[in-house]
């Protein structure tokens, strides 16, 4: 259920994403980009959420997170 509490102030969207916590590593071999591995970023920081549409950072209460 969408509540009015968490709506992007910038564009009105109600879907939010976290910062990526992984990245893919590529290297150049024979003039081509070759996938090497997916690396995870270990991060002890609190969760940050950003608007899915415009990337504005959302201010929220951690108590409102559900997994």
C-alpha positions as a printed Julia matrix, in Angstrom:
67×3 Matrix{Float64}:
  0.0     0.0     0.0
  1.37    3.39   -0.98
  1.3     6.02    1.72
  1.73    9.75    1.32
  4.62    9.62    3.82
  7.14    8.41    1.24
  6.63   10.22   -2.04
  9.55   11.84   -3.86
  9.41   15.59   -3.23
 11.05   16.22   -6.59
  8.93   14.17   -9.01
  6.14   12.48   -7.01
  7.37    8.93   -7.58
  6.84    6.29   -4.89
  9.49    3.73   -5.87
 13.0     3.87   -4.42
 16.28    2.0    -4.98
 19.46    1.49   -2.95
 22.93    2.3    -4.17
 24.42   -0.63   -6.0
 26.48   -2.81   -3.68
 28.18   -4.82   -6.4
 29.99   -4.19   -9.62
 31.31   -6.21  -12.52
 35.04   -6.13  -13.27
 36.15   -6.17  -16.92
 39.67   -6.17  -18.31
 40.99   -5.53  -21.79
 42.28   -8.59  -23.64
 43.17   -8.51  -27.32
 41.33   -5.22  -27.75
 38.09   -6.54  -26.21
 36.46   -6.0   -22.83
 36.33   -9.35  -21.08
 34.26  -10.0   -17.95
 36.43  -11.12  -15.04
 34.19  -11.29  -11.95
 31.38   -9.72   -9.98
 32.66   -8.04   -6.84
 30.58   -7.18   -3.79
 31.15   -3.98   -1.89
 31.14   -4.67    1.82
 29.61   -1.65    3.4
 28.55   -1.17    7.01
 26.81    2.12    6.25
 23.12    2.57    6.86
 20.81    1.91    3.93
 20.35    4.88    1.62
 17.34    5.07   -0.7
 17.05    7.13   -3.88
 14.09    7.9    -6.12
 13.88    5.4    -8.97
 12.96    8.17  -11.41
 15.08   11.22  -10.49
 17.69    9.88   -8.0
 16.77   12.31   -5.2
 17.84   10.91   -1.83
 14.92    9.89    0.4
 14.92   10.83    4.07
 13.15    8.04    6.0
 12.82    6.39    9.4
 14.84    3.14    9.59
 11.94    1.7    11.63
  9.81    1.88    8.47
 12.04   -0.59    6.54
 10.61   -4.06    5.97
 12.42   -6.97    4.33
